[in-house]
Amino acid sequence: MEDGVPRISGIISVVQEGRFRLSSDDGRSIPFTLASHATLEPQDLPSLLAGPRVLVSYTAASSPNVFVAHEIAFTSAT
């Protein structure tokens, strides 16, 4: 995280419109909202459901425990 942007990897387990839930590699279930300027569009999310592993760059939203995904990139298994 050299640029200061938080990132987390895992598998997208739930998708609804522009929202998704990431099952992280460390076992957490994290809700995200897709940013309006994100690298993917809401219609791209269903194809990522249950795999492949992704790396999500995000910021905190105004609501507690909800995060805004700015970039979703494919990542290999560790």
N, C-alpha and C positions, 0 to 999 in steps of 0.2 A: 504494500500500500504506500508506495513512494510519494504519490501525489496527494495523500491525505484523504482520499475518497474511500469510505468503507466498502468492502466487498465480502460476499459470502457465497459459498458454493453448495450445491445440493440438487435436488430433483423437484420439479414443479409437480405438486400433488393435487391441486384444485385450481380450476380456472373459471372465472365468471366475468364476462365482459372485459373490462380493463383491469381486473383485479386477479391476483393469484396468490397461492400459498406455497411457500418453498419449504420442503422437508430438508433441512440443512444436514451436512455431513456429521455434525455433532449432535444430531437428534432433535433439534428444535423445530417447531412449526411456526413459520414467520409469515405474516400477512403483508402483501405489497400491493400498491396501486401503481399502475404503469404511468410514468410521466408523459405529458403531452408531446415532449420532444425526444422520447425514448428511441433507442435503436430499432425496436420492433413495434409493430402495430398491434392493437388488441386482437385482431383476427388471426395473428400469428401464434398467439399463446396456446390454443388447443393442440397444435401439432407438437408442442413441447411437453404435454401432459404425460407424466410417468416416465420421463427420460427423453432425451439424453441429459447427462449432468450439465449444469449451467453455472456460470459465475455471474452474480448480480452485483452491480455497482449501484449504491443507493444513498439516500439522505433520509433523515427523520421527517415525518409529516407532522402536522399540527395536532393530530389525534395521538394519544398515547399508544404505544405498541403497534403503530402502523407506519410503514416505510414506503418511500417513493422510489421505484426502480427506474434508473436512468439508462442503464446499459445491461443487456443480457447477452452473454457470450458463451459459446460452447466450450467445455473444458473436458479434459480426459480424466479418467479415474485415477485415484491415488492409491 
